Amino acid sequence: MKRIHAGLLLAGVVGWMLVVAGPWAQAQATGSSAVGGVGQIEVTVQSDGAGANCQVRVDGSVVADSQFLVFADPGTASKTVTGIAGGSHQVSAFCNGSDLDTFTVQVQAAQTGSMQ
């Protein structure tokens, strides 16, 4: 009896996940922008629907812990990545398996040390 209840519960959870995730799977990122700062870059993505799953790429590589979602339908979302070396970088958003526009972004070196 417990196995039947567990199976029904699992089927219900999977069905709920499909209902919730179904519309999100169709969201397309439609545009992006990138802005450099002191040791950081902010990437903003516009999407035609909720659920665009994005990551930030800097100089061709995905930045660790840079994943973000667009929740609004349609809407925008931003992600700021830190610890970026000063200089010129090629930056893009990678959303739902596709690269968006690539931007050349200037990052200022973060100041280190202490003031006396």
URRAVEN-V419894 format. One record per residue. RES is the residue in one letter. PHI is phi in whole degrees, -180 to 180 (999 if undefined). Layout:
BEGIN
res/phi
RES/PHI
RES/PHI
END
This chain:
BEGIN
res/phi
M/999
K/-65
R/-65
I/-64
H/-63
A/-64
G/-65
L/-65
L/-63
L/-62
A/-61
G/-65
V/-65
V/-62
G/-62
W/-63
M/-63
L/-67
V/-66
V/-72
A/-79
G/-52
P/-66
W/-68
A/-64
Q/-93
A/-64
Q/-120
A/-73
T/-108
G/-174
S/-156
S/-149
A/-144
V/-134
G/-91
G/-141
V/-84
G/69
Q/-150
I/-135
E/-112
V/-114
T/-118
V/-121
Q/-103
S/-134
D/-83
G/-164
A/-68
G/107
A/-65
N/-102
C/-126
Q/-137
V/-98
R/-111
V/-124
D/53
G/89
S/-113
V/-69
V/-80
A/-58
D/58
S/-107
Q/-72
F/-152
L/-119
V/-94
F/-93
A/-75
D/-132
P/-75
G/-175
T/-131
A/-150
S/-126
K/-139
T/-106
V/-109
T/-115
G/76
I/-89
A/-66
G/-64
G/128
S/-94
H/-134
Q/-91
V/-126
S/-150
A/-103
F/-115
C/-124
N/48
G/87
S/-129
D/-82
L/-92
D/-54
T/-102
F/-120
T/-92
V/-121
Q/-95
V/-113
Q/-84
A/-64
A/-70
Q/-77
T/-122
G/97
S/-128
M/-90
Q/-119
END
